Amino acid sequence: MLLDTASLYFRAYFGVPDTVRAPDGTPVNAVRGLLDFIARLVQDRHPDQLVACMDFDWRPQWRVELIPSYKAHRVAEEAQEDPDTEEIPDALSPQVPVIDEVLDALGIARVGAAGYEADDVIGTLTARATGPVDVVTGDRDLFQLVDDARAVRVLYPVKGVGNLDIYDGAALREKYGVDGAGYVDLALMRGDPSDGLPGVRGVGEKTAAKLLTEYGDLAGIVAAVGDPTSRITPAQRKRFEEARPYLAVAPKVVRVADDVELPAFDPALPTAPRDPAALEKLAERWGLGGSLSRLLSTLAA
């Protein structure tokens, strides 16, 4: 099981009331919410390996160089001169280091790589996997990893993590008309304002899926655009011609990396905390209470 950790703690932050606080009044709703998420996932799914994949670089420069608008709107307004600063709610930002410390004390593998997003870590670990993989994320970009032949699924939280949409190949084709391999092409044509990806003007999910069904992949569509005998409509031909510079670089930006150099780590799901003394101090300092107790009980079982 691979966790898109930032996706889950953002979800916890917005889903758990900020009245959940440490003894000193500091909000810990994201911390406790994430611990509850992990406990529920382990209880329901029984993974024998679990990795919390981290964003060591939420906006890699190599992606920005290809598409300057990539995640540009997420840069904190007060830090426009520092493109490494992501806009994070004030009450969430101080909780992130606490999450790191708690996961480390628990012994849950926490893995990231300089210059890469959590998506790329997940892509790399998925490529290396020799058995079934469940990717837990609220980010549709990772639908591209769905692969029935390799038993790779995406568990997409609908409400908390108690209600998950499970995307295998059949579910992906039913909803989007493509499989995992085709999702990259669909996503880059559709675009994504939340990631600063403009897409192809006038081409939404349904049109993109229809074109992919007819022409196979993006390369086939681009070839058809250049073929005056193809059935591409004049309006679509014009829009794709206008989007050629974007289409030339978008696949590298949208496709997750699968060859990232990662540090050594132990993915085995712990049955007891790695550092009980440190965990006890963290629990007392941050008032982790029932959330941590439930996770420890679940891990022990």
N, C-alpha and C positions, 0 to 999 in steps of 0.2 A: 504494500500500500504506500503510495507516494502522495504526500500532502503538499498542496500549493499553499504554504503556510500563511503568507500575507493575505491571500484571498480569504482564508478562513478567519484570521484574526480581525480583518476589516469587517467581515460578516458578523463576528461575535460582538465587535464594538458597537455596531449599529443595531444589533438584535437584542443585546442584554442591557437593561437600564443602567445609566451611569450612576445610579444610587448605590450600585454594588461597589463598595469602597474598602480600602485598607483601614486599619485602626487609626491612622493619621489623617484620614479623609481623602486620600488619593484614589481616584477611580481605578478599579482593577477589573472592569467589566469585560475587557478584551482578553485578559489573562484567564479569568475564570471561565469565560465562555469557550475559549479554545480548549481548555482542559476538559470541559464537559463534552465538547465536540469529539475529542480524541477518545474519551471513555465510551461514548456511544458508538463510535465507529468500530472500536476494538470489540465491544460487546456484541454488536450486530454482525460484524463481518469476519471476525477471527483471523486477522492477518498474522503470519508468523514473522514477517519482516515489516518494518514501518520506518519511513524516512521523512523527516520534516525538511522539505526543500525550501531554500531561502533565496531572497533577492539580495545578492551582494552588490548588484548594480541594476537598479530598476529601469534605467534608461541608457543602455550601452552606447558608447560613442560610435561604434561601428554601425549601429542601426541608424543613429541620428545623421551620420554622414551620408547615408543612402537616401533617407527621407527626413529632412530637417524638422518637419512637423510632428515627428514621432513623439507622442506623449508630451508635446510642448506645453499644452494647456494645463498639465498637472504640475508644472514647475511652480513652486510657491512664488506669489507675486513679489514678496519682499526679498526674494532671492533670485531674481531673474539673471543676475550676473553670475550665479553659481548653478549651472545646469545639473549638478549632482544632487540638488535638494528637491525632494518630492514634497508636495503639499499633503501633510498628514494632520488630521484634527489634533488640536492642542492636547486634548485629554488622552489621545491614543499614543502619541509619540513616546512619552516616558514609560509606557507599558511594554514597548517592544523589547528593550533590554531585559526586563523582568521575564518575559516569555523565553528569551534565550537562556537565561540562567536556570529557569525551572526545567526546561527541556534537557539541558545539560546535566543537571542534578538527577533527573529521572533516569538518564541513560538512553533517552530517545535520540537516535541519530539526527543531527542537524547539519545539513550539507549545502554549501553554496560554492560559488567560484567567482573570483574577481573578473569583472568585465562581462558578466552574464546574469541573466534573470533566472528566477526559479523555474520558469518554463523550460529553459535550456538544460537545467539540471535534471528536470523530470524527463525531458526528451532523451538525454544521455543515459539515464538509468533505465528507462524503458527499452532503449536499444540494446543495452547490455543484459537485460533480464532473460533468464532461461525458463521462467515459469510464468503463470498468470500474473497480471498487474492490474490493480485498481488505482486510478488517478482520481484524487478527490480535489475538486476545484470548482469555483464559480466563474471561471474564465472560459468562454467558448473557444478561444484559440486552441486549447488543448484537445478539442474534438479531433484534430488532425492525427492524433496518436492512436485513435481507435483502430484496432486490427484484430479481427476475429481469428485469423490464422495463428496469431501469437497470444490470443486470449487477453488482449489489452482493452479495458473498458474505462469509461469516465463516469464517475459518480458525481452528479451535479446537484448540489443542495438547492432545494426549493424553499424549504422552511427549516431553519436550523440544519441539523444533519440527520434528524429523525425521518425526514421526508426527502428522499433522494430520487432524482430521475437517473436511471441507469442507461447509459448510451453504449450499446454495442453496434455492430454494423447495421443490423436491421432497424434499430431505433433511429440511427443517424440518417439512413436512407428514407425512412418514413417521414422524418421531420424536415430534412433539408434536400432530399433527392440525390445525395452523394454519399460515398463512403469516406473513411478517414483520409485516404490518400487524396481524394478530390476536395476535401474541405479547405485546404490551403488556397486553392484556386478560387473557390467560391468566396472565401473570406476576403481575399485581397480585391476581388472585383466588387463585392458588396461594399467594402470599406468599413471603417469603424471609427466614428467620431471620438469615442472614449480613448482610442489609442492614437488619434491624430492621423488616421489613414484615410485619404480622400476617396479611394475606390474609383470605379469608372462611373462617371456621371450618368444617371438614369438607369443603372443596372442594379437591381435589387436581388434578393435571394432567389426568387422564383425564376427571374430571367437568367441569372447566372447558372442555376441548376439546369435549366432547359438547354442553354448553350453547351454546358459540359456534357449533357446526355448526347447531344448531337455531334459534338466535335471532339469529345474525349478528355481533353485537358486544355489548359491555358494556351499551350503552344499550338494546339489544333485550332483554337479559336482565333489566335493571332494570324495563323496561316490563312484561315478562311477570310479574315478581314482583308488580307492582301490579294485574295483571289476574286476577281470581278464576277466569276461565274457562281460563287457560293450563294447560299440563301440568306446570308447576313443582310438585314435591312439597311437601307441607306443611312437612317438615323443612328443605328448601332455602329455601322462602319465608321461614321464620323466621330462618334464618341470614343471608340477604341483607338482610332488614329490620334485623337487629342491626348489620350491617356498613355500613349506608347512610352514616354520617358518614365512614367510611374510604373508601368507594367514591367519594365526592364529591370527594376531594382526591388520591387515589392516582394517577389517570392523569397528573396534572401532575408528580408526583414520579417515577414510573417511566419516563415517556416522556423520551427524551433530547432536549435542546434542539437546534434546527437553525438557529438564527439568532444565534449568539454572535458578538459583535464580536471579530475576531482581528487580531493585528498582521500587518504585511506579512512575508512569508517566501518563500524559494525552495525549492520541494518537489523540485527535480531531484536525482536520486541522484548524489552526487559520484563522480568517477572517481579523484580524488586529494584528500588532506586540504586543508582550507581553511587551516589553520595548522600546517604541518609542524613548526615549532620547538616550539610549545606541545605538540603531540602527542608529540613525542620526549621532552620533559621528563616528561609524564604517564606515558608508557610506562616510563621508567626509574624514576620515583618509585614507581609502583604495581605494577611487575613484570607488565605486561600481556602480555608475551611472545607466545606462539603465537596467542593469541586475537585480538590486534590485527593480527598479521601475516597471519592467514588472512582477516580482514575486508578489509584493505587490498588483498590479492591479488585477492580476489573483486570488489571495487569496480573495480580497475584492469582486470579482464577484462570 
